[in-house]
Every structure is written in structure tokens, then in C-alpha cells.
């Protein structure tokens, strides 16, 4: 019997955990697999080991692990595989197959465009986008955010898409804000490339509130959130992994 184990990043902020749980309920309704559980990499319970235990306790013989992560960095490359390896030792007969983060995908560009479209101002030749990534010491993070920025510019024809990061990588959030402030663009659309609410989103909001008043228009878009487009991506990934034969 197959099971799906959704692995969210985790947060100390209750609202973030509730967002993940609501999204998993949407996935459950869209995917016809009897056992579906949610767990977290860190900062929340249940952890990955407990998530695997719960699947096994319900009779699962094969667990499809779906990382609810935007990009492939330390959690996807190290933390999740290590936790699954330990779980496999406790459940040697259990087959475990693991998917990938959402990554650089056209659906992610469409979600950004949806979030920008929620703003009252037009995204036109007088506009720029400031894409804010979480940041990571993993070099793939900077490469992937840059690729997303290029695709966004190509798809919208906006004159300029700049990027900055909340941690570990330059340009920093402060540097990103300063570059946008010094730019020629009348409107700046700030897009937090974050999956859920929490401390990092509050940091962006606080920095924006501290900006000096000017003729430039700043529009803070919603973080990506658990957008309906992600359900489709997960359906596709589950379908592919359901046919996979190689376990962890």
C-alpha cells in the first residue's frame, strides 16, 4: 500500500504550520492515495521520523516523500535524505522514494505573475521587480533564483528584475532595497519568494515601512503561499514517483 509523506520546512509561527496543513488537505482531496501525512524538517512536530512511523503504522509498504520546498538546498540535499535513511533502518521492509523541491518551473513563474497581478498598479515599462529569496550557503540557490528572475523577465517583458536575499548570500535585502531606490523605475514590485508566512515575511514588511517617503511607488506582493498551481505540480510528481521502482 502506498502512502504520501509531505515534508514542510517548519516554522515556530503557528500560522505557517496551519498554512501547510491546509495545503496538504487540498492535496489529499486531489490525489487518490489512502495514506497521506504531513511532517516537518525542523521547528515543528511531527518530525520526518514520526511521519514515516505514522505511514508504516497505517500499513504502508511504500512511502512517496514530497518535499514542500521551493528550491534544492541543504534541507533537500542533506537533512531530508539523512532522516529518511534513519527511518529506513527502523523500517527495513518499507520502500521509500523521494521527490524534489518545486525548483525552477514555469508554474512558479506563473505564481509570481499572479501575485504581482493582485496589486492595483500595472507592471509596465516604468516598473521593476525585486525578487527576494530566502538565501542559503548552497550555490544552487543563487543560480536558481537568477534563473527564475530571467524567466520572469522573459514572460512579462518587465524592463528589469533584480534579486536579493534574506540570509547567507549577497546582495542582501538592504542592498536590494537601495538598488531599487536608486533605479530609474517609477514602480517597484517586491516579491518575497517564500512559501509561507513567518519571521522572514515580517522582516520584509518592517524594512519596507522604514523606507523614506519618495515619489517612487513600492508595492509589496504577497508571498507565494501554497498556491493551487502547486497542487498540480505535486500531482504530476506523485504520478511519476508512483511508477518509480528504486527506493531510498
C-alpha positions in Angstrom: 0.0 0.0 0.0 1.3 3.4 -1.0 1.5 6.5 1.3 2.5 10.1 0.7 4.6 11.9 3.3 4.6 15.7 2.7 7.7 17.3 4.2 7.3 21.0 5.0 10.1 23.3 6.1 8.6 24.0 9.5 8.2 27.2 11.5 7.7 28.4 15.0 4.9 30.6 13.8 1.6 28.8 14.2 0.0 30.4 11.1 2.8 28.9 9.0 2.1 25.4 10.3 -1.6 25.9 9.7 -1.0 27.0 6.1 1.0 23.8 5.4 -1.8 21.7 7.0 -4.5 23.4 4.9 -2.5 22.9 1.7 -1.9 19.2 2.4 -5.7 18.8 2.9 -6.1 20.2 -0.7 -3.5 17.7 -2.0 -5.3 14.8 -0.2 -8.5 15.7 -1.9 -6.8 15.8 -5.3 -4.7 12.6 -5.0 -6.2 9.1 -4.7 -3.8 7.5 -2.3 -5.2 6.2 1.0 -2.4 7.2 3.4 -1.2 10.9 3.4 0.7 12.5 6.2 2.4 15.8 6.9 5.7 16.3 8.8 8.3 19.0 9.2 12.1 19.3 8.7 12.5 21.5 11.8 10.9 23.8 14.2 7.6 21.9 14.3 6.1 18.5 15.0 5.8 15.8 13.8 9.3 15.4 12.5 10.2 13.2 9.5 10.9 10.1 11.5 7.5 10.3 13.1 5.9 10.9 9.8 7.4 7.7 8.4 6.4 5.9 11.5 2.8 7.0 11.1 2.7 5.9 7.5 4.1 2.5 8.4 1.6 2.1 11.3 -1.2 2.5 8.8 0.0 -0.3 6.7 2.1 1.5 4.1 4.6 -0.6 2.3 5.8 2.2 0.1 6.2 5.9 1.0 6.4 8.7 -1.6 8.1 11.6 0.1 7.2 15.0 -1.3 9.3 18.0 -0.1 7.2 21.1 0.2 10.3 23.3 -0.5 10.9 25.9 -3.1 14.5 25.2 -4.0 17.1 22.5 -3.6 19.4 23.5 -0.8 20.6 22.0 2.5 17.2 20.6 3.6 16.6 18.8 0.3 20.1 17.6 -0.2 21.1 16.7 3.3 18.5 16.9 6.1 15.7 15.0 4.4 17.8 12.2 3.0 19.5 11.7 6.3 16.2 11.5 8.1 14.9 9.0 5.6 18.0 6.9 5.8 17.5 6.7 9.6 13.8 5.8 9.1 14.7 3.1 6.6 16.9 1.5 9.3 13.8 1.3 11.6 11.6 0.0 8.8 13.9 -2.1 6.5 11.0 -3.6 4.5 9.5 -0.2 3.8 10.2 1.2 0.3 10.8 5.0 0.3 11.0 7.2 -2.8 11.7 10.9 -2.5 10.7 13.7 -4.9 12.3 17.1 -5.4 11.6 20.6 -4.4 9.4 22.7 -6.8 12.6 24.2 -8.3 12.8 26.4 -11.4 9.5 25.6 -13.1 7.1 27.6 -15.3 4.4 27.1 -12.8 6.5 29.0 -10.2 6.8 31.9 -12.7 3.1 31.9 -13.2 2.5 32.1 -9.4 4.8 35.2 -9.2 2.8 36.8 -12.0 -0.4 36.0 -10.2 0.9 37.7 -7.0 2.0 40.8 -9.0 -1.3 40.9 -10.7 -3.0 41.2 -7.3 -1.6 44.7 -7.0 -3.6 47.7 -8.2 -0.7 49.2 -10.3 0.3 47.9 -13.7 3.5 46.0 -14.4 4.7 48.1 -17.3 7.8 49.8 -18.8 8.1 52.0 -15.8 8.2 49.1 -13.4 10.8 46.7 -12.0 10.6 43.6 -9.8 12.7 43.0 -6.7 12.6 39.2 -6.2 13.6 38.3 -2.6 14.9 34.8 -1.9 15.3 33.2 1.5 19.0 32.6 0.9 21.3 29.7 1.5 25.0 28.9 1.6 24.3 26.3 -1.2 25.4 27.9 -4.5 22.5 26.3 -6.3 20.2 28.7 -4.5 21.6 31.8 -6.1 21.8 30.2 -9.5 18.1 29.1 -9.3 16.8 32.4 -8.2 18.7 34.1 -11.0 17.1 31.6 -13.4 13.7 32.4 -12.1 14.3 36.1 -12.4 15.3 35.6 -16.1 12.2 33.6 -16.8 10.0 36.2 -15.1 11.5 39.0 -17.2 11.1 37.0 -20.4 7.5 36.1 -19.6 6.3 39.6 -18.5 8.7 41.8 -20.6 9.2 43.9 -17.5 12.3 46.0 -18.1 14.2 44.8 -15.0 14.1 42.0 -12.4 16.6 42.3 -9.6 17.2 39.8 -6.8 18.3 39.9 -3.2 18.4 37.6 -0.3 17.3 37.5 3.3 20.3 35.4 4.6 23.7 33.9 3.6 24.0 35.4 0.2 24.6 38.9 -1.3 23.0 41.1 -2.4 21.3 41.5 1.0 17.8 42.7 1.5 19.1 46.2 2.4 21.3 46.2 -0.7 18.4 45.2 -2.9 16.2 48.0 -1.5 18.9 50.5 -2.0 19.5 49.4 -5.6 15.8 49.6 -6.4 15.5 53.0 -4.7 18.4 54.3 -6.8 16.9 52.9 -10.0 15.1 54.8 -12.8 11.9 52.9 -12.3 8.7 54.6 -11.1 7.2 51.4 -9.6 8.9 48.6 -7.6 7.1 45.4 -7.2 8.6 43.5 -4.2 8.0 39.7 -4.5 9.0 37.6 -1.4 9.9 34.2 -2.9 8.7 32.5 0.3 6.3 29.6 0.6 4.7 30.6 3.9 4.2 33.4 6.3 6.5 33.9 9.3 9.5 35.8 10.6 11.1 36.4 7.2 8.0 38.0 5.8 7.8 40.2 8.8 11.4 41.3 8.1 10.5 42.4 4.6 7.4 44.3 5.8 9.5 46.1 8.5 12.2 47.1 6.1 9.7 48.5 3.7 8.0 50.5 6.4 11.3 52.1 7.2 11.9 53.3 3.7 12.0 57.1 3.3 9.0 58.6 1.5 9.6 59.4 -2.2 7.8 59.7 -5.5 8.6 56.1 -6.2 5.8 53.6 -5.7 6.6 50.5 -3.8 4.2 47.5 -4.0 4.7 44.6 -1.6 3.2 41.5 -3.2 2.0 38.5 -1.1 4.5 35.7 -0.6 3.9 32.8 -2.9 1.9 30.7 -0.5 0.6 27.3 -1.1 -0.9 28.3 -4.4 -3.4 26.0 -6.2 -0.8 25.6 -9.1 1.4 23.7 -6.6 -1.3 21.0 -6.2 -0.9 20.3 -9.9 2.9 20.1 -9.6 2.5 17.6 -6.8 0.0 15.5 -8.7 2.5 15.2 -11.5 5.4 14.3 -9.2 3.3 11.7 -7.3 2.3 10.2 -10.6 5.9 9.9 -11.7 7.2 8.6 -8.4 4.3 6.1 -8.1 5.9 4.3 -11.1 9.4 4.5 -9.6 11.0 1.3 -8.5 14.1 2.4 -6.8 13.9 3.1 -3.0 15.9 5.1 -0.6 
